[in-house]
Structure formats: C-alpha cells, structure tokens
Amino acid sequence: MSAWYVYIVECVDLTLYTGITTNIARRLKEHEAGKGAKYTKGRAPLKLIYQEECKDRSSASKRELEIKALSKEQKLLL
C-alpha cells in the first residue's frame, strides 16, 4: 500500500493550492504541465511549500479538508 500525502503549492500569483497524491513529484509535474487541477492551470511555476504523509487516502482527504479551512497565514505557518 502506498502512502498518501497532503501538499500545498504556492502559485506564481502567490495563491496557495492544497491537494492529495501518492506521488508528489509526479503530481507537481502534472500541475506544471497544466494537467493537474483546473486551479493551477496557468499559475505555474509552482513551489512546493508543505507536505505531510498520511496513512491512507481517507486520512489524507480529511486532512486536506482541515488544511483548506485554514487561513492563508495559518497554512504558511505549517
């Protein structure tokens, strides 16, 4: 079983995007190529600013929702 990760990237316009994946490097390449989330399309280059390992997809999804509820300042403190 692969580990799941919650990650935050900072976009070129200084906004933040939070997502989950089993492979952060692959996911960042997808975002950079415009094949990731709609939100990150056109907002490259991206900078990985946070990652957290979770035991499974369910816990990663729950943590993603918790992080998305935080303010930008709180996210940057992670």
N, C-alpha and C positions, 0 to 999 in steps of 0.2 A: 504494500500500500504506500502510495506517495504521500508525502507531507503536503499540506496546503499552506499557502502564505497569503496574508493580507499585506497590501503595499500601498504606498502613497507616492505619487509622482507630482513634481512641480512642472507646470507647463510654461512655455515661453512667455505667456501673458501673466505669469505669477499666480495663476489659479491652481488649485490642487485637485487631483483626481485620485479616488480610492477604489481599489479593486481587489479581486482574489485570483489566485492561479496556483498551479502546481510547479510552474517553471517561470521564475521572474525574468530571467534573461530573454527567454523566448517571447514572453508577453511584452516586454519593453520593445523588442524588435517589431512585433506586430503593431504596437501603438505608433512607433516611429514611421512605419511604412503606411500608416493610415488605415490599417486593417484591424485595429483594436476597437475600442469603444467609439461611438459617434462623438462623444465629448472631446476626446483627444485629437481627433482628425483636424489637421490644420493648426494644431497648437504645439507642434514639435519645434525645436528639440525639447525633449523631456529629461528631467533629472530625478532619479530615484532618491527620495529623501527619508523613507521609512519602510521597514519590512518587519513582519512578525510571523513566526511559524505557528501553525495551529495543527491540532491532531487529525482533523478531518474536515471535509467540506462544510458540514453543518456548523462546526465551531468557527470556521473561517467566515462563513456568511453572517453568523451572529455578531462576530467581532467587527466585520465590515460595517454593519448597521450601527453599531455603537460608535465607531470612529466617524461615520458620516454625520452623526448627530452632534459632534463636537464643533466648536467654532474653529475658524482658521488658526487663530492663535493657539488654541489647545492642541490642534493637530501638529503645529510646528514644534510644540514642546515635547511631543512623543520622541 
